Amino acid sequence: MHELYTVLAEYYDTIYGERVERVKGEIDFVEEIFREDAEREIKRVLDLACGTGVPTLELAMRGYEVVGLDLHEEMLTVAKEKAKVRGLNVRFIQGDALDINFENEFDAVTMFFSSITYFNDSVIQQLFNSVKSALRPGGVFVADFPCGFYGGSNGPTVWDEKKGDERLIITDWREVEPAFQKLHFKRLVQIIKPDRSIRAVFVDDELNIYTPREMRLLAEKYFSEVRIYGNMHRGLKPKEGRYWLVAIKRP
């Protein structure tokens, strides 16, 4: 479980190379949310499930004071090294997003890369409560999540990437249980070494599928205002591949 974030942590940015390239555009959109939806100036940000720090460091480069939190020390090791290389002063904390103990300390809380879908509808309420406590009045919580109804099986998709003198062959497929709104994300990563030896790692994670309406109704129990936007625009179209939860804490 969670091999992608432990044994494959050093390869994470390589596997998600295309998504890494899109992060600047996503942060542009998040900054628009900060300006237009938050009811306070955003200076201090808590980035939950920060992973290798791709969006965390982009926020820091734009002048925000950022704290990154992740469950997996292996991912944080990569994030800390990248921050050091770039000369960025970012505080990284190893911990569970459900157990954060911040009180009115942040202007915004973020959660990227569909991380929110690891929480089922019972546990996600604990997450919302923790986030609400961490936010200052007028602060905003921003999290993205996908449209998970692929209709049965989806895949396989195969592609390759290079990391130094190693080659990665990646095979992805997804199995959906519509009745239970579960998505089983499966991935086989084959790492080919320079001597042609192969190391194979299998990923099998269970994610939760949420509709925009479900996410809004769950979040409304904890936040004064909840909005669901489509991918990279402050609105919602009938056929969106990705959604953004925007939840505001008012006094």
C-alpha positions in Angstrom: 0.0 0.0 0.0 1.2 3.5 -0.9 4.3 2.2 -2.7 4.1 5.2 -5.0 4.9 7.4 -2.0 7.5 5.2 -0.3 9.6 2.9 -2.5 9.0 5.0 -5.6 9.4 8.4 -3.9 12.6 9.2 -5.7 10.9 8.5 -9.1 7.7 10.4 -8.3 8.5 13.6 -10.2 9.7 11.5 -13.2 6.5 9.4 -13.3 4.4 12.5 -13.1 6.5 14.6 -15.4 3.6 16.0 -17.4 1.6 16.9 -14.3 4.7 18.6 -12.9 4.8 20.8 -16.0 1.2 21.8 -15.5 1.7 23.0 -11.9 2.5 26.6 -12.8 -0.9 26.9 -14.5 -2.7 25.3 -11.6 -1.1 27.7 -9.2 -2.1 30.6 -11.4 -5.7 29.3 -11.0 -5.3 28.9 -7.2 -4.0 32.4 -6.9 -7.1 33.6 -8.7 -9.1 31.7 -6.1 -7.1 33.4 -3.4 -7.8 36.8 -4.8 -11.5 36.3 -5.7 -12.9 33.8 -3.2 -10.9 34.2 0.0 -12.1 36.9 2.4 -8.7 37.8 3.7 -5.3 38.4 2.1 -3.4 35.1 1.6 0.1 35.1 3.0 0.5 31.9 4.9 -0.4 28.6 3.3 -0.6 25.0 4.7 -0.1 22.5 1.9 -1.5 19.1 3.0 -0.3 15.8 1.4 2.5 17.9 -0.2 4.4 14.9 -1.5 7.7 15.9 -3.2 6.7 19.5 -2.8 5.9 20.3 -6.5 3.0 22.8 -5.7 4.5 23.6 -2.3 7.7 25.0 -3.8 5.8 26.8 -6.6 3.8 28.6 -4.0 7.0 29.5 -2.0 8.6 30.8 -5.2 5.7 33.2 -5.5 6.3 34.7 -2.1 3.9 32.8 0.1 5.1 31.5 3.5 4.4 27.8 3.1 4.3 24.8 5.4 4.2 21.4 3.7 2.8 18.3 5.5 2.9 14.7 4.3 2.4 11.3 5.7 5.5 9.8 4.0 9.0 10.7 5.1 10.4 9.4 1.8 8.4 12.1 -0.1 9.5 14.8 2.3 13.2 13.8 1.8 12.8 14.6 -1.9 10.9 17.8 -1.2 13.5 19.1 1.3 16.4 18.5 -1.1 14.6 20.4 -3.9 13.9 23.3 -1.5 17.6 23.3 -0.5 18.8 23.3 -4.1 16.4 26.2 -5.0 17.3 28.2 -1.8 13.7 28.2 -0.6 12.8 28.4 3.1 9.9 26.0 3.4 9.0 24.1 6.6 8.2 20.5 5.9 6.4 18.3 8.6 5.9 14.6 8.6 2.4 13.8 9.8 -1.2 12.8 9.1 -3.6 15.4 7.7 -6.2 14.1 10.0 -4.1 14.8 13.1 -3.0 18.4 12.5 -3.2 20.6 15.6 -3.1 24.1 14.1 -5.5 26.7 15.4 -6.2 29.8 13.3 -2.7 29.8 11.8 -3.1 29.8 8.0 -4.8 32.1 5.5 -5.2 29.1 3.1 -5.0 25.4 3.1 -4.3 23.5 -0.1 -4.5 19.8 -1.1 -3.4 18.9 -4.6 -3.1 15.9 -7.0 -6.5 14.3 -6.0 -5.1 13.6 -2.5 -8.5 14.3 -0.9 -9.9 11.2 -2.6 -7.9 8.9 -0.3 -10.4 9.9 2.4 -13.8 8.2 2.5 -17.0 10.0 3.4 -16.7 9.3 7.1 -13.0 10.2 7.5 -13.2 13.3 5.1 -15.4 15.0 7.7 -12.5 14.7 10.2 -10.3 16.3 7.6 -12.7 19.2 7.0 -12.8 19.8 10.8 -9.0 19.9 11.0 -8.7 22.2 8.1 -11.4 24.5 9.5 -9.5 24.7 12.8 -6.2 25.5 11.0 -7.7 28.4 8.9 -8.0 31.9 10.1 -11.4 33.6 9.6 -11.9 34.5 6.0 -9.4 31.8 4.9 -10.0 29.3 2.1 -9.5 25.6 1.6 -8.7 24.5 -2.0 -8.5 20.9 -3.1 -8.8 19.3 -6.6 -10.4 15.9 -7.3 -11.2 14.0 -10.5 -14.4 12.8 -12.2 -14.0 9.2 -11.2 -16.7 7.5 -13.2 -14.8 5.9 -16.0 -17.4 3.2 -16.5 -15.9 -0.2 -15.6 -12.2 -0.7 -16.4 -10.0 2.0 -17.9 -6.7 1.1 -19.5 -4.1 -0.1 -19.6 -2.0 2.9 -20.5 1.7 2.3 -21.1 4.4 4.9 -21.4 8.1 5.3 -20.6 10.2 8.0 -18.9 14.0 8.4 -18.2 15.6 9.3 -14.9 19.3 9.7 -15.4 20.6 6.5 -16.9 17.5 4.5 -15.8 14.5 3.9 -17.9 11.0 3.5 -16.4 8.2 1.6 -18.2 4.9 2.5 -16.6 1.6 0.6 -17.0 -1.5 2.1 -15.5 -5.1 0.8 -15.3 -8.1 1.5 -13.2 -11.0 -0.6 -12.0 -14.2 1.2 -10.9 -16.9 -0.1 -8.6 -19.8 2.3 -9.4 -22.1 0.9 -6.7 -19.6 1.6 -4.0 -18.0 4.7 -5.6 -14.5 3.2 -5.3 -11.7 3.5 -7.8 -8.9 1.0 -7.7 -5.8 2.7 -9.1 -3.2 0.2 -10.3 0.3 0.8 -11.6 3.2 -1.4 -12.6 6.6 0.5 -12.7 9.5 -1.4 -14.2 12.8 0.3 -13.6 15.5 -0.8 -16.1 19.0 -0.3 -14.8 22.0 0.5 -17.0 23.1 -3.2 -16.7 19.7 -4.2 -18.1 18.5 -5.6 -14.8 14.9 -4.8 -13.9 13.2 -3.8 -10.7 9.5 -4.0 -10.7 7.1 -2.2 -8.2 3.3 -2.7 -8.2 1.0 0.0 -6.9 -2.6 -0.8 -5.8 -4.4 2.1 -4.2 -8.1 2.5 -3.4 -9.6 5.9 -3.9 -13.0 7.3 -3.3 -15.2 8.8 -6.0 -17.1 12.0 -5.2 -19.5 13.9 -7.3 -19.4 17.7 -7.1 -22.7 17.7 -5.3 -21.5 15.1 -2.7 -18.3 17.0 -2.0 -20.2 20.3 -1.6 -22.8 18.7 0.8 -20.1 17.2 2.9 -18.0 20.4 3.1 -21.0 22.6 3.9 -21.2 21.0 7.4 -17.9 22.7 8.2 -17.6 25.8 6.1 -19.7 28.9 5.7 -19.4 29.0 1.9 -18.6 26.1 -0.5 -18.1 26.3 -4.2 -17.2 23.7 -6.8 -15.3 24.8 -9.9 -14.4 23.0 -13.0 -10.9 22.5 -14.2 -9.0 25.8 -14.3 -12.0 28.1 -14.3 -14.2 29.6 -11.7 -17.4 27.9 -13.0 -18.8 24.5 -13.6 -19.6 22.9 -17.0 -21.6 19.7 -17.5 -18.6 17.6 -18.6 -15.6 18.4 -16.5 -12.7 15.9 -16.0 -11.5 17.6 -12.8 -13.1 19.6 -10.1 -11.9 22.1 -7.5 -13.4 22.4 -4.0 -13.3 25.9 -2.7 -14.4 26.2 1.0 -14.4 29.5 3.0 -14.2 29.9 6.7 -16.1 32.9 7.9 -16.1 34.5 11.4 
